[in-house]
Amino acid sequence: MTSEDADPAENTTTADPSQEQQDAEASAELGAEEQSAEASAQPDSGQQDAEASTELGAEEQSTEASAQPDSGQQDAEASAELGAEEQSAEASAQPDSGQQDAEASAELGAEEQSAEAAQPDSGQQDAEASDELGNQEQNEPSKGFFARLFGLDSDSESEDEAQDQNTHQAGGSESATESGEESQAKVTPKSKLSKKQAQQESQDSNQKGSSKLQKKRDREHSNSLKESVIYWQGNDEIPMSLQDTKQTLTEVMGLGTSFDVTFRQMSFGGHKTALLCLSGFTNTDVTDDILKRLTYLTSENLSTGVLSSFMNEYVPHIQVEEGNSLSESIEKVLEGLSVLFVEGENKVIIMDTRSYPSRSPAEPSIDRVVRGARDGFTETLLSNISLVRRRVRDPGLKYELFRVGRRTQTDVCVAYIDDIVDKTQVMSVIDKIKSIDIDGIPLADKQLEEAIIGGGWNPYPMVRYSERPDVVASNLLEGRVILFVDTSPIVIVLPTTFFDLCQHAEENRQTPFMGTYLRWVRFIGIFASMFLLPLWMLLVIHPELKPAMLDFIGPQKTARIPILAQFLIVELGVDLLRMAAVHTPTPLGSAMGLIAAILIGDIAVQSGLFVNEVVLYMAVASIGMFATPSYELGLANRIVRLVLLIAVAAFQVPGFMIGTTLLTIFLTTHRSYNSSYMWPFIPFNAKAMSEILVRKPVLSSKTRPSFNKTRDNTRVPPTQKND
């Protein structure tokens, strides 16, 4: 409707009613002629569609007539245009219209115009609302096309259209709104049905695609092997068919892709079998013996239960068991065992034929002794626990095995003597191991320590490491907990203290007197590695603090750079020398040491870059660091030395005192599994402190360390004491 049509509508209330009636009839005849012309161009419409359109027009016009009692002539003209547009839209959406449909539509238009002509006082907004309703009905077929293209919800679109109509027709009654919704529901029922079918098909296809994608993601992010097996075959049972088993193994284990996965199909006694194993973990001699015996079988030799006959009568191996699930069987194969499948059986035979690549026990590279055992731990868990069991033949020695890591499945063994250790401590360690949720710990002992101990940025070690079976056996008898990690030659001992990290096996391999002497020398070296350089620098800055007997202490010459910068450069050089010694091949290690120590050091002093005293005291501190039994403790003491050097350079005496006090507080507040890190110094225990400072004879140590809270505190029985 244009603005020219809308302006006269305001004055229709004063027009002559008879004249308005004549104009309305003329408009109706004009609409009928236009409709009949359009119908003649579209000859094949069905009668039901025309009747539905006729009912729609009648209901709309009757509703508007009841809701708008005072329509004018312009309203009648607008309604006539509306009827013509509606019929045109329906004719375009229904390409097979006939002549009868056109005549029925023409009659409908005439009735609509006469009804509206009898209502003289309608407003312009009502006419515009009817025009918008017709436009929405015309756009209905095109919306159906986009709904099928993009999978839109047709029902929700209808509701949105009804809400828009209610917004434009705010002044109308509820009957007019219901009429509009009813008319939309009746327009082109066949196209509405096709839209719903297309929408349903689109939703079904989207659901199927998203379901497959979700299953794939679930398998890729699976936290267990069992879930992957269930995904591929629907359950975790052993398939009755070897072909189904092979298909599942292809998807789960990479059979056919991984060259070390072996699936050997054979026939024994008329029954098809298959052997699953990893070629790198299997002892071929043992496997050949088992298969050789099975080749002698005939169908007459086998009883009703083929699998039980194989396992109980014809598999000459000690460690044999039945398996009931495919995921468990695959886990055993990944550990190195072999699994025998039998066609038609829902169980398997699991045989321990593994043989890990390993090296023979050799002397540890760090915990060396002049006299003592030369065997050390290796990367094989079973070999390590055997070395300890050989030294502690106590039935109370328990080995509990756990797996850590969703992908690595690393074996972790917790060892303790049941009637000595504090069971609360054992359960605490086990709970922390079970709570570890990570994809793997390929770095073995260090990653396990960080997972169960924590410590954050604390440079000091909260556990003790050892490569010697005799040291581990001694700690077991003291009531400590031992952690073995497969693929690592290092064993974790906990709880531990600062003074435990200062002890070495060599002290107990000598006489008590010599052991005490070696212990004191080691304590002096550890003290020098921490405090020698800060104290010397403090005396250089404040010469008045030196006693008369120490007047020789201090630089005899001046250098071109400050003392602090000299120390920092030398510290960096020592660290580079240490790293170079680790990465340099053994035959070249001696030459590298001569070049670094003699050439570089001597040239640096002669050129005036360093003073002689800096090189001398730095060498003493480095020797003390390397003499520390615990490598981790030596590195932590080096960091303390650097911090104290900077504090002394910045604040002199107060800096040294404050730094030492903070270090003591820091070490005192830390605990290793509910045990004080500085025990027996803090809290002070005189008896235990004497055993730390003095290496006593074996029979003099009658009790175990009290901080372990052992259940059996006696080391020397009362009968031995009386003797």
C-alpha angles and dihedrals in degrees: 000000000000129000091254090059092048098051099064090047090078092063100045092101091075097048123111111266095217091051089049090052092054092048091050092052090050091051091049091053090049091052091049092053092051092048094049090050091053092045092054089059091053107047108171113061124139121248094233093062091051091050090050090051091047092052090047093053093045094051093047094049094044090050093049090047092055094044097043112045100170108054122164134210095269089055089055091051091050090050090050090053089048092053091049092049092048092051091047092052092048091048091052092049091046106049097183102065121153135211093260092056090053092051091049090050091049091053089048090054091050093051091048093052094048091049093051092045089061090059107070105179110060119139130232094250092061091054091049090049090053090048091053091048090055092049091052090052090050091053092051097094093049091050089053089057093053090044090057091044098050100025094245122173108256094193092055090048090054091051091049091050091050090051090051090051091051089052093053092043097049091140094051128095129255090256091061091051092050089048091054093050091046092052092051091051091052098049113103100341091184093057090047090054092050090049091053091049092050090047092051092049091049092050092048092051091047091050092050092049094047091046092055091045092049092050090051091050091047090053093047092049095040115144095206141036090235093064091052092051092049090050094056101040104018096244142035097244126119107263115240091220122067089212091059090047091052092049092052092046089051091058099038105034101025095247106188091021102059106061094207094059107096124196106176115186117205141157124234124178092350093306125113115235138173131204118213119195145130111257094215095054101041126100099224094198093059093043092050092052092053095047092045091058092049092055090069092062124110130189090258092059094059124085126213094282104061096185095047090049091052093049101040102035113020108031106084098199134113103218104053128139141163124255125207104183133053095223091055090049092052091049090053091050091051088053090056103264125127125238125204117205122198123202111250095016124110092205134065137211114241114202126187101227097140125139114179121208102253144150128239119261110274136176112288116255095223109027095056123160134192091226124020145065118337098201119104138177121282134199093270115093096205092052092050097052089047090057090054094042088054089060099039109044093177120136086215091067105106130193115197116188126210136169124230126192129042092235106022095043089200116193114237119186123200112204127191142140105254101214095044109040125081102256092206089061092048093051090048091055093046093049091052092049091050092049094058108113110183136124092247150322104229090161088061116195100026095049091046090052092052091048097053103027103033110185097167110206095353106133094202119089116246094196135044123240124209138175096188122093092206092056091049091049090052091052091050089056089052090059101257130142120244126205121202118192121196115242091025128098089200122093124203119226120195147220099028139168136214091258093049087060089055095058127091135197091238090071091062093046091064132061117284091256095050090041090056091048093051090048092053092047089052092049090052091051092050091048091049092050089059108034110018098085097042091049094048091049090049091054090048092054093044108031090173089073093064118098118233093257091058099052091118090066111103140061113303092198135033124243132210094247131047122272093246092053090049091054093048092050092048091048089054091048093051091051091050090049091051093050091046090053090054095049098038116095113252097249090055097044096089093049091049091051093051092049094049100041102038109026101036095036096046094045091048091054095044092049091055095245092119134021119234094245093058092056092044098051093040089055091051092049091048092051089052090051092051091046091060107109092219112064091201091052091052092054091049092051089052090058089050090052092054093048092050091048091055092045092052092047090051104038106012112206097003089050092055093046095046092046093051092047093050090049091053092048091047093053093043096053094052121090134195108214096328092317124115111253092216096046126170091023093052111047087027118233112177097196094048091043091056090054089052094052097039127044101224127199116270097252091049092067099076099162136045123246108286097217090071090065091220122192092221107041097175120099098169113046118231092250090057089049093054092050 
